[in-house]
Amino acid sequence: MDTSRSQRWRERRALWATDSLVINPKAYSADIIDHAAARAFIAEHHYLPSYPAAQVAIGLFGRQAVLEGVAVFAVPATDAVITRHTGFTDPAKGCVLARLVLLDSVPQNGESFFCARAFRLLRQARPRIEAVVSYSDPEAGHVGRVYAALSGAHRGVSRPRIVLRVGNRTISDRTLSKIRLGERGMDGAIAQIVGLGLPGPGLREQPETWLRRLQAEGLLTRHRTAGLFTYCFELTRSARRNGRTLPRLPYPKILPQARFQRQALALST
């Protein structure tokens, strides 16, 4: 469905902003919040309830100082995400907007209002970060209209990939890599999967072997995802200079699935 309405979320259910209301900038404010508050909000409301490898979390507050939205800027899955889409050779100069969620109480234009202020706060907290990469998932009905409204550079569509799921819940690549590589945070990653109702590793069972067993038993299932629309926000003059040689493609629209797959293939090759 192609719509000009603003999608919202509450308790992980897709809702819509009230058409007749437009956000009053004087009624809302944004500020950096601690990760515990951001994690709880994401877990309660976002369709992807896991918390990413966050660097900075920003909250949107209404008149009563009630938290009504969260943006989480995080470390990318790989350094190549930053170098490929920003043009910087130093990946520390970029990050990803890993989560963005507003409640249905936030009026129209809330996303662009919030993101603009979140970018400013990000730069104040982490001056070294000059560009932000973000993705829109068409399987969740997102094509990135808010990113277009903010003049983000549309870089194209990522290649379709295979993910692991528990039911309809996708396990992030970062969670899986911590387990497979025995990295810091592995115990928390295992607890996250066990918390979804799966059995934990057996006595003396290696974590990587445990993941393979869960797949063999059909508890972790493989799912082929559509490509993601990729955007880059160039926050400084230096970032804009670095991005001059990179693609700035027309902004996408939601298409029937067959047409989207053809478009995604053409843009990702």
Secondary structure per residue as TSV (DSSP state, phi and psi in degrees):
chain	resnum	aa	ss	phi	psi
A	1	M	-	360.0	130.8
A	2	D	-	-99.7	124.5
A	3	T	-	-145.3	151.6
A	4	S	-	-95.0	1.3
A	5	R	S	-75.9	153.7
A	6	S	-	-92.9	121.1
A	7	Q	E	-77.3	140.7
A	8	R	E	-130.7	172.1
A	9	W	E	-137.7	144.1
A	10	R	E	-150.5	124.2
A	11	E	T	52.0	40.7
A	12	R	T	66.2	19.8
A	13	R	E	-109.4	133.9
A	14	A	E	-73.0	126.9
A	15	L	E	-131.6	-173.0
A	16	W	E	-135.7	145.0
A	17	A	-	-68.5	152.0
A	18	T	-	-67.3	124.1
A	19	D	T	-60.9	-35.6
A	20	S	T	-80.7	-7.6
A	21	L	-	-111.1	136.5
A	22	V	B	-118.4	142.1
A	23	I	-	-59.9	138.0
A	24	N	-	-97.4	110.5
A	25	P	G	-57.5	-26.9
A	26	K	G	-74.1	-16.1
A	27	A	G	-93.1	-6.8
A	28	Y	-	-131.1	152.6
A	29	S	E	-142.0	160.9
A	30	A	E	-127.6	146.4
A	31	D	E	-157.3	158.6
A	32	I	E	-68.3	136.5
A	33	I	E	-124.5	162.5
A	34	D	-	-75.3	158.7
A	35	H	H	-69.1	-27.7
A	36	A	H	-63.3	-43.8
A	37	A	H	-66.8	-42.0
A	38	A	H	-65.1	-42.6
A	39	R	H	-61.2	-43.1
A	40	A	H	-65.4	-40.3
A	41	F	H	-66.3	-44.6
A	42	I	H	-62.0	-44.9
A	43	A	H	-62.3	-34.6
A	44	E	H	-80.0	-34.3
A	45	H	H	-118.8	-31.6
A	46	H	-	-77.3	145.8
A	47	Y	S	-68.5	-18.0
A	48	L	S	-111.9	90.9
A	49	P	-	-76.2	-8.8
A	50	S	S	-72.4	152.6
A	51	Y	-	-99.1	130.0
A	52	P	-	-77.6	-179.6
A	53	A	S	-76.7	79.9
A	54	A	E	-75.5	146.9
A	55	Q	E	-106.6	-50.3
A	56	V	E	-138.8	136.2
A	57	A	E	-117.8	134.7
A	58	I	E	-119.4	137.2
A	59	G	E	-112.1	147.3
A	60	L	E	-105.8	127.5
A	61	F	E	-120.8	138.4
A	62	G	-	-88.6	-166.7
A	63	R	T	-58.9	-37.4
A	64	Q	T	-90.0	18.0
A	65	A	-	59.1	29.4
A	66	V	-	-89.7	135.0
A	67	L	E	-70.5	120.2
A	68	E	E	-123.0	0.9
A	69	G	E	-168.4	156.1
A	70	V	E	-142.2	137.8
A	71	A	E	-122.3	132.3
A	72	V	E	-120.6	120.0
A	73	F	E	-97.1	129.7
A	74	A	E	-136.9	169.6
A	75	V	-	-73.2	134.2
A	76	P	-	-70.5	164.6
A	77	A	S	-61.0	-37.6
A	78	T	S	-141.9	157.3
A	79	D	T	-61.4	-27.2
A	80	A	H	-62.4	-25.9
A	81	V	H	-57.4	-42.6
A	82	I	H	-77.3	-49.5
A	83	T	H	-64.7	-35.0
A	84	R	H	-72.4	-39.6
A	85	H	H	-101.2	-10.6
A	86	T	H	-109.4	-25.2
A	87	G	-	88.5	-8.4
A	88	F	-	-75.4	140.3
A	89	T	S	-83.8	-20.2
A	90	D	-	-95.7	108.2
A	91	P	G	-64.1	-18.9
A	92	A	G	-68.7	-10.9
A	93	K	G	-85.3	2.5
A	94	G	E	-138.0	166.6
A	95	C	E	-151.5	-180.0
A	96	V	E	-116.8	144.2
A	97	L	E	-84.9	94.1
A	98	A	E	-83.7	-28.1
A	99	R	E	-142.1	136.1
A	100	L	E	-144.0	118.0
A	101	V	E	-145.2	133.0
A	102	L	E	-124.0	143.7
A	103	L	-	-75.0	163.4
A	104	D	T	-70.5	-8.6
A	105	S	T	-75.8	-16.2
A	106	V	S	-81.7	126.2
A	107	P	-	-69.3	177.4
A	108	Q	B	-55.5	153.3
A	109	N	T	70.2	7.0
A	110	G	H	-64.6	-35.9
A	111	E	H	-63.3	-50.0
A	112	S	H	-65.7	-39.6
A	113	F	H	-58.4	-48.8
A	114	F	H	-67.6	-46.8
A	115	C	H	-61.8	-42.0
A	116	A	H	-58.5	-42.5
A	117	R	H	-74.4	-33.7
A	118	A	H	-65.1	-38.9
A	119	F	H	-62.0	-41.1
A	120	R	H	-62.8	-44.4
A	121	L	H	-66.7	-36.5
A	122	L	H	-59.8	-46.0
A	123	R	H	-64.1	-35.9
A	124	Q	H	-67.6	-39.9
A	125	A	H	-78.0	-36.8
A	126	R	-	-132.3	78.1
A	127	P	T	-58.6	-22.8
A	128	R	T	-70.4	-24.4
A	129	I	-	-78.5	121.7
A	130	E	-	-117.5	-7.9
A	131	A	E	-149.1	149.4
A	132	V	E	-127.9	129.1
A	133	V	E	-102.0	138.8
A	134	S	E	-142.1	158.2
A	135	Y	E	-124.0	149.2
A	136	S	E	-119.7	132.0
A	137	D	-	-100.5	108.8
A	138	P	G	-65.0	-24.2
A	139	E	G	-67.2	-21.5
A	140	A	G	-99.1	9.9
A	141	G	T	82.7	17.9
A	142	H	-	-107.9	131.7
A	143	V	-	-121.9	-5.0
A	144	G	-	95.4	34.5
A	145	R	H	-60.5	-38.2
A	146	V	H	-64.5	-34.7
A	147	Y	H	-69.5	-35.9
A	148	A	H	-64.9	-41.4
A	149	A	H	-61.9	-27.5
A	150	L	T	-94.8	9.2
A	151	S	T	62.8	31.8
A	152	G	-	-65.9	146.0
A	153	A	E	-80.2	120.5
A	154	H	E	-81.3	114.2
A	155	R	E	-88.7	-16.3
A	156	G	E	130.2	-159.9
A	157	V	E	-118.6	130.6
A	158	S	-	-69.2	160.1
A	159	R	-	-68.5	142.9
A	160	P	-	-55.8	149.0
A	161	R	E	-142.3	166.9
A	162	I	E	-99.4	128.1
A	163	V	E	-120.8	163.1
A	164	L	E	-103.8	137.8
A	165	R	E	-129.9	150.9
A	166	V	E	-110.4	105.7
A	167	G	T	64.5	-122.7
A	168	N	T	-103.1	15.7
A	169	R	E	-100.8	117.5
A	170	T	E	-81.5	134.0
A	171	I	E	-89.9	125.7
A	172	S	-	-65.8	151.1
A	173	D	H	-59.6	-37.0
A	174	R	H	-64.7	-40.7
A	175	T	H	-61.1	-45.4
A	176	L	H	-66.1	-39.3
A	177	S	H	-67.7	-34.1
A	178	K	H	-60.6	-39.0
A	179	I	H	-73.6	-46.1
A	180	R	H	-66.4	-35.2
A	181	L	H	-98.9	-1.2
A	182	G	T	64.1	35.2
A	183	E	-	-80.1	169.8
A	184	R	T	-57.2	134.8
A	185	G	T	93.5	3.9
A	186	M	H	-61.8	-41.3
A	187	D	H	-62.1	-40.1
A	188	G	H	-67.0	-35.7
A	189	A	H	-66.3	-41.5
A	190	I	H	-63.4	-43.1
A	191	A	H	-62.1	-34.3
A	192	Q	H	-62.5	-44.0
A	193	I	H	-70.3	-41.8
A	194	V	H	-62.1	-35.2
A	195	G	T	-64.6	-16.1
A	196	L	T	-87.5	4.6
A	197	G	T	102.1	7.6
A	198	L	-	-92.5	151.4
A	199	P	-	-69.4	147.7
A	200	G	-	-79.6	175.8
A	201	P	-	-60.7	145.8
A	202	G	-	-74.3	170.5
A	203	L	T	-57.9	123.9
A	204	R	T	65.4	11.7
A	205	E	-	-80.1	127.9
A	206	Q	-	-66.4	141.1
A	207	P	H	-55.4	-41.5
A	208	E	H	-64.6	-39.7
A	209	T	H	-64.0	-37.7
A	210	W	H	-60.5	-44.1
A	211	L	H	-60.9	-43.3
A	212	R	H	-63.8	-37.8
A	213	R	H	-65.4	-41.2
A	214	L	H	-61.2	-36.5
A	215	Q	H	-69.9	-43.9
A	216	A	H	-62.3	-31.6
A	217	E	T	-87.8	1.9
A	218	G	T	76.4	15.3
A	219	L	S	-86.7	-34.0
A	220	L	S	-107.3	120.2
A	221	T	E	-114.1	148.8
A	222	R	E	-85.2	139.1
A	223	H	E	-138.7	131.7
A	224	R	E	-89.6	119.3
A	225	T	E	-95.1	155.6
A	226	A	-	-71.1	161.9
A	227	G	-	-66.0	157.1
A	228	L	-	-104.6	138.2
A	229	F	E	-69.6	131.7
A	230	T	E	-113.0	132.1
A	231	Y	E	-128.1	153.6
A	232	C	E	-132.3	132.1
A	233	F	E	-105.8	116.7
A	234	E	E	-94.4	106.6
A	235	L	-	-91.4	-10.1
A	236	T	S	-134.5	167.4
A	237	R	H	-60.8	-40.6
A	238	S	H	-60.0	-42.3
A	239	A	H	-65.1	-39.8
A	240	R	H	-65.2	-38.1
A	241	R	H	-64.2	-44.0
A	242	N	H	-65.9	-27.5
A	243	G	T	-87.3	-1.5
A	244	R	T	-63.0	-31.6
A	245	T	T	-90.8	-1.2
A	246	L	S	-95.8	159.6
A	247	P	-	-61.8	141.4
A	248	R	-	-129.9	89.0
A	249	L	-	-89.1	161.6
A	250	P	-	-57.7	147.6
A	251	Y	-	-70.1	138.4
A	252	P	-	-80.6	165.0
A	253	K	-	-125.9	159.5
A	254	I	-	-69.5	130.3
A	255	L	-	-120.8	159.0
A	256	P	-	-53.7	148.5
A	257	Q	H	-54.3	-43.6
A	258	A	H	-63.3	-42.7
A	259	R	H	-67.1	-38.5
A	260	F	H	-61.9	-43.1
A	261	Q	H	-62.2	-39.3
A	262	R	H	-65.8	-42.1
A	263	Q	H	-65.3	-43.8
A	264	A	H	-60.5	-42.6
A	265	L	H	-63.6	-42.7
A	266	A	H	-65.1	-40.0
A	267	L	H	-78.4	-25.3
A	268	S	H	-91.5	-8.1
A	269	T	-	-91.6	360.0
